[in-house]
Amino acid sequence: MIYPDNAIDKLGFADIKTLVKSKCLSEPGEEMVDKIQPQTRFDQIDKFLRQAHEFKELLTNDAPLPVDHLYPIKPHAEKARVIGAFLSEEEFFNVLLSLRTVFAVIRYFNERNGQYPNLEALFEHLPIEKNIILAIESVIDAKGKVKNNASPLLADILSGIVKAEQEARKRIDQVFKAAQKNGWTADGNLTIRDGRLCIPVLAENKRKVKGWMHDESATGQTVYIEPEEVFLLNNKVRDLEFEKRREIVRILTALTDELRPHIPLLLAYHNLLSKVDFVRAKALFAIDIEAHMPELSKDATLSLVNARHPLLLLNFRSTQQTVVPLNVKIEEGQRVIVVSGPNAGGKSVCMKTIGLLQLMVQAGLLIPADPTSKIGIFRRVFVDIGDDQSIESDLSTYSAHLSKMKYFSEHADAKTLVLIDEFGTGTDPLFGGPIAEAVLDTLNRKRVRGVVTTHYSNLKVFASNTEGLENASMLFDNAAMRPLYILQTGKPGSSYAFEIAQKIGLSKDILYAARQKIGVQQKRVDTLLVDLERDKKLVYDAKTAIALKERQLALLKEENETLQTYLEENKKSIISKAREEAKEIIKNANKLVENTIAGIKESQADKDKTKMLRKQLDAELQKHTQETPKPEIHKQQPVADDHIEVGDWVQLLETGNEAQVISVAKNNLVLAMGELRTVQKRNNVARITNKSPKKVSRQSHHAKISNDVASFRPEVDVRGMRTEAALYEIEKYLDRALMMGFPSLKIIHGKGDGILRKFIRDYLRKYGEVSRMEDEHQDRGGEGITYAYFE
């Protein structure tokens, strides 16, 4: 699929595999990474990408996956397959730990049934066979050794060993004390020689103690003797040790026989662990390079949005530099992009980025580009990068290029991606240019897709006049004489040879002589390209400024709509409240009239009493029917520009609402109305001179702040939270800690896979107030706790 064989190395795909491999926890996972190759089947690629995407979502937004032990099961299963063979204690212990991990992983996904469908497919219909674990746990203890009670015979043997050792120790202590009493022993205590407990005896007294001499000191003055009666007891212990070893082998053999029928299932468990480790490594690498899953297409097409070279991204991150994103589209209308521009302007990096990301996608790896990117599938990838001259094959640089061009021309088709760097170089430009143009024409007629970089003017002209070919250039700031590393399609670019030569200080005489030697037509073309480059730079800057203005306009529009909605809702609320008050007034008025009539009847229409009741009725009605005076709107003349400052209170002349000035920009004022923000012209407001906060409110506010300071602790626990919720909680505590003057903030996030810790630290680095971050002491949480210190 890829030609030549070393193209993978030249595009950097081998380096990508090495980085993914470093994320694996097991050898089987690393072996799967070594086997990664670009695929051509759509369903396979789609499945691999979705698995990596789901695992990335799991690592960033879900609880840690329980992958504490990933020991290979397959070698032990293959060993157990042999009749008569048995696994050692250590091998059984490794199998036990791996099986616990397998069952924990299966339970983890069963609890999230349907949430990660492509990952669940890894172990679909794979049962949890607890009998295997129970059988191993009945024999192997928590330290990986055979249990003392694994069988009745083993328990008896171990009991006999203990008794024999105690008896031997008791007897040798008696002999040692007797020898000491007689003055036969040398200085020192009982010691071990050749695995046997011995008494240090002076050489002249060695015949006085019956036993076996195992060693002597360097001077020969002391000999180490094992007493005769103790020797017999130690032999008994040795015999029991042999019996113990035979019984352990019998137990392990029986356990292996019990395990043998489950070998196919054990191999399936092994494959699951390998795949989980493999996909986990891909997801961790994707997090490192800020990768996403692009849209996958069955067609031979490519559309990259804000793409970055992953190796360049990782390298620049260590030096605090940023990678300029690449935006490029290859489709039926523009099948081959002919990229021109200055040296060191980013042409080769642009082409390598396209080739590497294409290989990564077809290998099932996520790429550092926006999710809106669209990647098709190519059956072949042909690459011509660098100098492939060979002494053994008697090939010069240009001959090597021509050999590749011959192969490309014969084997390329519409499903081929062709990447050619510095097309046509290596020979006389007078001949190299036309040959390159003919090859490009042949490839274009075969409807290949690809990217070609060149300095040849004839290729730029050919691309501009040929359907399917599209010129593109790397933008260059000819004022500052520096490349911008931005790819722009539609127009070719100049090589800026004379401008760059002038910048590095080449003499004016040499430059003048050089200009005289190039043709007039070539000079005009190069001048035109420089002018086009300058125009493109101006257009690009204008587009950037317009985009900024559009964002600001959208923000203002959103604020205006929010304010309008608030006013509409407020209006409805006031009307509703007024209606309720009116109903209450009418209800009370009816009661008042009824009470007045009742009073008149009771007084039997007494004149004075009736007059008094009517007077009371008129007074009550006057109280409720009197029109509430409208607030007077001060129709003041617009004040001078320097009369309204930040912090002043103003009144909106149209509505009478009051607001506080939070920002002044020329003739515009940004006003705060509670939680809302609005922008008004100066002549639409009038300053309120006697507006001041209420004393009670101020006292209440100060009291609240005092209470907050007294009760606030600069510590936040975000364990178990999703990343977004954790960062939101940390932001609240960070703001309060800074406001209240605390020197640091303690963040408890737990260890797990370290994903949450990484996101939290990356987030804190965006705050200029955070001067440094440290882990907690190892005895008090270590990497599970981060301290953020403020300047």
HUMOBEL-V714787 format. One record per residue. RES is the residue in one small letter. SS is DSSP state (A for helix, B for strand, O for the rest). OMEGA is omega in whole degrees, -180 to 180 (999 if undefined). D_FIRST is the distance of its C-alpha to the first C-alpha in Angstrom with 1 decimal. Layout:
res/ss/omega/d_first
RES/SS/OMEGA/D_FIRST
RES/SS/OMEGA/D_FIRST
This chain:
res/ss/omega/d_first
m/O/-177/0.0
i/B/179/3.8
y/B/-8/6.6
p/O/-175/9.2
d/O/-178/9.3
n/O/-180/12.2
a/A/180/10.8
i/A/179/10.9
d/A/-177/14.5
k/A/178/15.4
l/A/178/14.5
g/O/-178/16.5
f/A/178/14.3
a/A/177/15.7
d/A/177/19.1
i/A/179/18.6
k/A/179/17.9
t/A/180/21.0
l/A/177/23.1
v/A/-179/22.1
k/A/-179/23.0
s/O/179/26.3
k/O/-177/27.2
c/O/179/27.1
l/O/-175/30.5
s/O/177/29.5
e/A/177/27.6
p/A/177/25.8
g/A/178/24.6
e/A/178/23.4
e/A/178/21.6
m/A/177/19.8
v/A/179/18.7
d/A/-177/17.4
k/O/-179/15.1
i/O/175/13.6
q/O/176/9.9
p/O/-179/8.4
q/O/179/9.0
t/O/179/8.9
r/O/-176/12.5
f/A/-176/15.2
d/A/178/17.9
q/A/-179/16.2
i/A/-180/15.2
d/A/179/18.7
k/A/-179/20.4
f/A/-180/18.9
l/A/-178/19.9
r/A/177/23.3
q/A/179/24.0
a/A/180/23.4
h/A/-180/25.5
e/A/179/28.3
f/A/176/28.5
k/A/177/28.8
e/A/179/31.6
l/A/-177/33.2
l/A/-175/33.3
t/A/-172/34.8
n/A/-176/37.1
d/O/179/38.1
a/O/-178/39.9
p/O/177/38.1
l/O/-177/36.2
p/O/179/38.1
v/O/-176/35.7
d/O/-176/38.3
h/O/-180/37.3
l/O/178/33.9
y/O/180/34.7
p/O/179/32.4
i/O/-172/34.0
k/A/-179/31.9
p/A/-179/33.4
h/A/178/36.9
a/A/179/36.2
e/A/178/34.9
k/A/-179/38.1
a/A/-179/40.3
r/O/-177/39.0
v/O/179/40.9
i/O/179/44.5
g/O/178/47.1
a/O/177/44.7
f/O/178/45.4
l/O/178/43.8
s/O/178/45.6
e/A/-179/47.2
e/A/-179/44.4
e/A/177/41.7
f/A/-180/43.5
f/A/177/44.0
n/A/177/40.3
v/A/180/39.6
l/A/-179/42.3
l/A/180/41.0
s/A/179/37.5
l/A/176/38.9
r/A/177/41.0
t/A/179/38.0
v/A/-177/36.2
f/A/177/39.3
a/A/179/39.8
v/A/180/36.2
i/A/178/36.8
r/A/-180/40.1
y/A/-179/38.7
f/A/176/36.4
n/A/178/39.0
e/A/-179/41.4
r/O/-175/38.8
n/O/179/38.1
g/O/-178/36.0
q/O/180/35.4
y/O/-172/31.9
p/A/-177/30.7
n/A/176/27.0
l/A/179/28.2
e/A/179/31.0
a/A/180/28.4
l/A/-177/27.5
f/A/180/30.9
e/O/180/32.0
h/O/179/34.9
l/O/-174/34.9
p/O/172/38.7
i/O/-178/40.7
e/O/-175/42.4
k/A/-177/45.3
n/A/179/47.0
i/A/-180/44.5
i/A/-179/45.4
l/A/179/49.1
a/A/180/49.1
i/A/-179/47.6
e/A/178/49.8
s/O/-178/52.9
v/O/-174/52.3
i/B/-180/50.4
d/O/-175/52.1
a/O/179/50.7
k/O/178/50.5
g/O/179/48.4
k/O/177/51.4
v/B/-179/53.1
k/O/180/55.9
n/O/-179/59.5
n/O/180/60.3
a/O/174/57.2
s/O/179/59.8
p/A/-179/63.6
l/A/179/63.7
l/A/178/61.5
a/A/179/63.8
d/A/-179/66.9
i/A/-179/65.4
l/A/177/64.5
s/A/178/68.0
g/A/178/69.5
i/A/180/67.6
v/A/-179/68.8
k/A/-179/72.4
a/A/179/72.3
e/A/179/70.8
q/A/-180/73.5
e/A/179/76.3
a/A/-180/75.0
r/A/-179/74.9
k/A/-178/78.3
r/A/-179/79.7
i/A/176/78.3
d/A/179/79.6
q/A/180/83.0
v/A/-178/82.9
f/A/179/81.6
k/A/179/84.4
a/A/180/87.0
a/A/177/85.7
q/A/-178/85.8
k/A/179/89.3
n/A/179/90.4
g/O/-179/88.7
w/O/-171/86.3
t/B/174/83.0
a/O/177/81.4
d/O/178/80.3
g/O/-178/77.2
n/O/176/76.1
l/O/-177/74.4
t/B/-179/71.2
i/B/175/68.2
r/B/-178/67.9
d/O/178/65.5
g/O/-178/64.8
r/B/180/68.5
l/B/-173/70.9
c/B/178/73.7
i/B/176/77.0
p/B/-175/77.5
v/B/176/80.7
l/B/-174/82.7
a/A/-177/82.5
e/A/-179/86.2
n/A/-173/86.2
k/O/179/83.3
r/O/-177/85.7
k/O/179/87.2
v/O/-180/84.2
k/O/179/83.1
g/B/-178/79.4
w/B/-180/76.4
m/B/-177/75.6
h/B/-176/71.8
d/B/173/71.8
e/B/-178/74.0
s/O/-178/73.8
a/O/-179/73.0
t/O/-179/76.7
g/O/-178/77.7
q/O/-179/80.2
t/B/175/78.4
v/B/-177/77.1
y/B/-170/75.1
i/B/173/76.6
e/B/-177/75.5
p/B/-174/78.7
e/A/-177/79.4
e/A/178/79.7
v/A/179/76.6
f/A/180/74.7
l/A/179/75.4
l/A/179/74.3
n/A/176/71.0
n/A/177/70.4
k/A/177/70.8
v/A/180/68.2
r/A/178/65.8
d/A/179/66.3
l/A/177/65.6
e/A/177/62.4
f/A/178/61.3
e/A/178/62.2
k/A/-179/60.2
r/A/180/57.1
r/A/-180/57.5
e/A/178/57.9
i/A/178/54.9
v/A/178/52.8
r/A/-179/54.3
i/A/-180/53.5
l/A/178/49.9
t/A/178/49.5
a/A/179/51.0
l/A/177/48.7
t/A/177/45.6
d/A/179/46.9
e/A/-179/47.3
l/A/-170/43.7
r/A/180/42.2
p/O/-177/42.2
h/O/-176/40.1
i/A/177/37.2
p/A/179/34.7
l/A/177/35.7
l/A/178/35.4
l/A/177/31.8
a/A/176/31.1
y/A/178/32.8
h/A/179/30.7
n/A/179/27.5
l/A/-180/29.0
l/A/-180/30.0
s/A/-179/26.6
k/A/178/24.9
v/A/178/27.7
d/A/-179/27.3
f/A/-179/23.6
v/A/177/23.9
r/A/179/27.0
a/A/179/25.3
k/A/-179/22.7
a/A/178/25.7
l/A/177/27.7
f/A/178/25.0
a/A/177/24.8
i/A/180/28.6
d/A/-176/28.5
i/O/178/26.3
e/O/-174/28.1
a/O/178/24.9
h/B/177/25.0
m/O/178/23.0
p/O/173/21.9
e/B/-177/22.2
l/B/-178/19.0
s/O/177/18.5
k/O/-179/16.7
d/O/176/16.7
a/O/-178/14.4
t/O/-178/17.0
l/B/177/17.8
s/B/-178/21.3
l/B/179/22.0
v/B/180/25.7
n/B/180/27.2
a/B/178/23.9
r/O/178/24.2
h/O/-173/22.2
p/A/-180/22.6
l/A/177/23.2
l/A/179/25.6
l/A/-180/27.2
l/A/-180/28.0
n/A/-179/29.2
f/A/-178/31.4
r/A/-180/32.9
s/A/179/34.6
t/O/177/36.2
q/O/176/37.2
q/O/179/35.2
t/O/178/33.3
v/O/178/29.9
v/O/-177/30.2
p/O/-178/28.0
l/B/175/25.5
n/B/-176/25.8
v/B/180/23.4
k/B/175/22.3
i/B/-178/19.7
e/O/-176/20.5
e/O/-178/21.5
g/O/177/24.6
q/B/-173/23.1
r/B/-178/19.5
v/B/178/19.3
i/B/178/21.5
v/B/-173/23.2
v/B/176/24.6
s/B/-179/27.7
g/O/-175/30.4
p/O/172/32.1
n/O/-178/30.7
a/O/180/30.2
g/O/177/30.1
g/O/-178/26.8
k/A/-177/24.4
s/A/178/21.8
v/A/177/22.2
c/A/-178/21.8
m/A/180/18.4
k/A/177/17.2
t/A/179/18.6
i/A/-178/16.6
g/A/-177/13.2
l/A/-180/14.3
l/A/177/15.7
q/A/179/12.8
l/A/-180/10.7
m/A/180/14.0
v/A/-178/14.6
q/A/173/11.4
a/O/177/12.4
g/O/179/15.9
l/O/175/17.7
l/O/-174/20.4
i/B/178/20.5
p/O/179/23.7
a/O/179/24.2
d/O/178/26.7
p/O/178/26.2
t/O/176/26.7
s/O/-178/23.3
k/B/-177/21.0
i/B/176/17.2
g/O/-178/15.1
i/O/179/11.7
f/O/178/8.8
r/O/-178/6.2
r/B/173/4.5
v/B/-180/6.2
f/B/-174/8.2
v/B/173/11.0
d/B/-179/14.4
i/O/173/16.7
g/O/-174/19.7
d/O/-179/21.3
d/O/179/19.4
q/O/-175/22.5
s/B/178/23.0
i/O/-178/26.4
e/O/-178/25.3
s/O/179/23.3
d/O/179/26.0
l/B/173/23.8
s/O/179/25.4
t/A/-177/23.8
y/A/178/23.9
s/A/179/22.7
a/A/178/19.6
h/A/-179/19.0
l/A/178/19.8
s/A/178/17.5
k/A/179/14.5
m/A/178/16.3
k/A/180/16.6
y/A/-180/12.9
f/A/-176/12.2
s/A/-176/15.2
e/A/-170/14.4
h/A/-177/10.8
a/O/175/10.9
d/O/-175/12.3
a/O/178/13.8
k/O/-178/10.8
t/B/173/9.2
l/B/-177/10.3
v/B/179/11.8
l/B/-177/13.7
i/B/-179/16.4
d/O/179/19.3
e/O/-175/22.7
f/O/174/21.7
g/O/-177/23.9
t/O/177/25.6
g/O/179/26.5
t/O/180/29.0
d/O/-179/32.1
p/A/-179/31.6
l/A/180/33.7
f/A/-179/31.0
g/A/180/27.8
g/A/179/28.4
p/A/179/28.7
i/A/179/25.7
a/A/180/23.6
e/A/179/25.2
a/A/178/24.4
v/A/179/20.7
l/A/178/20.7
d/A/179/22.7
t/A/180/20.3
l/A/-180/17.3
n/A/179/19.6
r/A/174/20.8
k/O/176/17.3
r/O/176/17.6
v/O/172/14.5
r/B/178/14.8
g/B/180/15.1
v/B/179/17.6
v/B/174/19.4
t/B/-176/22.2
t/O/169/25.1
h/O/-174/28.8
y/O/-179/29.4
s/A/-178/31.9
n/A/178/31.0
l/A/177/27.5
k/A/179/29.3
v/A/180/31.7
f/A/-180/29.1
a/A/-178/27.2
s/A/-176/30.5
n/A/-174/31.3
t/O/178/28.1
e/O/-179/27.0
g/B/177/23.6
l/B/-178/23.8
e/B/176/25.5
n/B/174/27.3
a/B/-179/27.3
s/B/174/29.1
m/B/-176/29.6
l/B/-177/33.2
f/B/177/35.8
d/B/-175/39.3
n/O/174/41.3
a/O/179/44.5
a/O/180/43.4
m/O/178/41.0
r/B/178/38.1
p/B/179/34.6
l/B/178/34.2
y/B/179/30.4
i/B/179/30.3
l/B/177/27.9
q/B/-178/29.8
t/B/176/28.5
g/O/-177/30.7
k/O/175/32.1
p/O/180/31.1
g/O/178/32.4
s/O/177/34.5
s/O/179/33.7
y/O/-177/37.1
a/A/-177/37.5
f/A/-179/41.3
e/A/180/41.7
i/A/178/39.7
a/A/179/41.6
q/A/-178/44.8
k/A/-178/44.0
i/O/171/43.4
g/O/177/46.7
l/O/-172/46.2
s/O/-178/49.5
k/A/180/50.6
d/A/180/51.8
i/A/-180/48.3
l/A/179/46.7
y/A/180/49.4
a/A/-180/48.9
a/A/-179/45.2
r/A/-179/45.8
q/A/-175/48.1
k/A/179/45.5
i/O/-177/42.9
g/O/179/43.6
v/A/-178/45.5
q/A/179/42.8
q/A/179/40.1
k/A/180/42.6
r/A/180/43.1
v/A/-178/39.4
d/A/177/38.9
t/A/178/42.1
l/A/179/40.9
l/A/177/37.6
v/A/178/39.6
d/A/177/41.9
l/A/179/39.1
e/A/179/37.6
r/A/179/41.1
d/A/179/41.4
k/A/179/38.1
k/A/179/39.3
l/A/179/42.5
v/A/180/40.9
y/A/178/38.6
d/A/179/41.6
a/A/179/43.6
k/A/178/40.9
t/A/180/40.8
a/A/179/44.6
i/A/179/44.7
a/A/178/42.3
l/A/179/44.6
k/A/180/47.6
e/A/178/46.0
r/A/178/45.3
q/A/180/48.9
l/A/179/50.2
a/A/179/48.3
l/A/179/49.8
l/A/179/53.3
k/A/179/52.9
e/A/178/51.9
e/A/179/54.9
n/A/179/57.2
e/A/178/56.0
t/A/178/56.6
l/A/180/60.0
q/A/179/60.8
t/A/179/59.8
y/A/-179/62.0
l/A/179/64.9
e/A/179/64.6
e/A/179/64.5
n/A/-179/67.4
k/A/179/69.4
k/A/-180/69.0
s/A/-179/70.0
i/A/180/73.1
i/A/-180/74.2
s/A/179/73.6
k/A/180/75.7
a/A/179/78.4
r/A/178/78.6
e/A/179/79.1
e/A/180/81.8
a/A/178/83.5
k/A/-180/83.6
e/A/-180/85.2
i/A/179/87.7
i/A/180/88.8
k/A/179/89.1
n/A/180/91.2
a/A/178/93.3
n/A/178/94.0
k/A/-178/95.2
l/A/179/97.4
v/A/179/99.0
e/A/179/99.7
n/A/180/101.2
t/A/179/103.4
i/A/179/104.7
a/A/179/105.4
g/A/179/107.3
i/A/179/109.4
k/A/-179/110.3
e/A/180/111.2
s/O/-180/113.5
q/O/176/115.0
a/O/175/114.1
d/O/-173/116.0
k/A/-177/116.0
d/A/-179/115.2
k/A/179/112.7
t/A/179/110.9
k/A/-179/110.8
m/A/-179/109.3
l/A/178/106.6
r/A/179/105.7
k/A/178/105.5
q/A/179/103.0
l/A/179/101.0
d/A/-179/100.8
a/A/179/99.7
e/A/179/96.8
l/A/179/95.7
q/A/-179/95.9
k/A/-175/93.8
h/A/-177/90.9
t/A/179/91.2
q/O/-177/91.5
e/O/179/88.4
t/O/-178/86.2
p/O/179/86.2
k/O/178/82.9
p/O/-177/81.5
e/O/179/82.6
i/O/-178/79.7
h/O/178/80.6
k/O/-179/80.1
q/O/175/79.9
q/O/178/79.0
p/O/-178/75.6
v/O/179/76.1
a/O/-174/75.1
d/A/-175/71.6
d/A/-180/72.9
h/A/180/74.8
i/O/-178/71.9
e/O/177/69.9
v/O/-179/67.3
g/O/179/69.1
d/O/174/71.7
w/B/-179/72.4
v/B/178/72.5
q/B/177/73.4
l/B/-173/71.4
l/O/-177/74.0
e/O/-173/72.6
t/O/-177/72.3
g/O/179/74.5
n/O/179/71.8
e/B/-180/71.8
a/B/179/68.8
q/B/-179/68.1
v/B/178/66.5
i/B/178/63.4
s/B/179/62.1
v/B/179/63.6
a/B/-178/61.5
k/O/-177/63.7
n/O/-178/65.3
n/B/177/63.1
l/B/173/64.0
v/B/-172/61.6
l/B/176/63.8
a/B/176/63.6
m/B/-173/65.2
g/O/179/64.7
e/O/-177/61.0
l/B/177/60.3
r/B/178/59.6
t/B/179/60.6
v/B/-179/61.0
q/B/172/64.3
k/B/-178/66.0
r/A/-175/69.0
n/A/176/71.5
n/A/-177/70.5
v/B/175/71.8
a/B/-178/75.1
r/B/177/75.4
i/B/-173/77.4
t/O/-175/79.6
n/O/-179/81.1
k/O/177/77.8
s/O/-179/77.4
p/O/179/75.8
k/O/-176/78.2
k/A/-178/79.6
v/A/-180/79.1
s/A/-179/75.4
r/A/179/75.0
q/A/180/76.8
s/A/-180/74.7
h/A/179/71.5
h/A/179/72.6
a/A/180/73.6
k/A/180/70.2
i/A/180/68.4
s/A/179/70.8
n/A/179/70.0
d/A/-179/66.2
v/A/-178/66.5
a/A/-174/68.7
s/A/-174/66.4
f/O/173/62.9
r/O/-178/61.0
p/O/-178/58.0
e/B/-179/55.8
v/B/-179/53.2
d/B/-177/51.5
v/O/179/48.1
r/O/179/46.9
g/O/180/45.3
m/O/169/44.8
r/O/-174/41.7
t/A/-176/40.4
e/A/180/41.9
a/A/180/45.3
a/A/-179/45.4
l/A/178/44.9
y/A/-180/47.5
e/A/-180/50.0
i/A/-180/49.4
e/A/180/49.9
k/A/-179/53.3
y/A/180/54.5
l/A/179/53.2
d/A/-179/55.1
r/A/179/58.3
a/A/178/58.1
l/A/-178/57.7
m/A/-177/60.5
m/O/172/62.9
g/O/177/62.2
f/O/-177/60.7
p/O/-176/59.1
s/B/177/56.1
l/B/180/54.3
k/B/-177/53.3
i/B/180/50.2
i/B/-176/49.6
h/O/-179/46.0
g/O/-177/45.4
k/O/-180/42.7
g/O/177/40.1
d/O/-179/36.5
g/O/-177/37.9
i/A/-179/36.2
l/A/178/39.5
r/A/-180/40.8
k/A/-179/37.9
f/A/-179/38.3
i/A/-178/42.1
r/A/175/42.0
d/A/-180/39.5
y/A/-178/41.9
l/A/-180/45.0
r/O/179/43.6
k/O/180/43.9
y/O/178/47.7
g/O/-179/49.5
e/O/-179/52.4
v/B/-175/50.4
s/B/-180/50.9
r/B/179/49.2
m/B/-179/47.9
e/B/172/48.7
d/B/172/48.2
e/O/177/51.3
h/O/-175/52.8
q/A/-180/51.0
d/A/-175/54.1
r/A/176/54.3
g/O/176/50.7
g/A/-176/48.5
e/A/179/45.2
g/A/-179/46.2
i/B/178/48.6
t/B/171/48.1
y/B/176/51.1
a/B/-179/50.7
y/B/-176/53.4
f/B/178/54.7
e/O/999/55.9
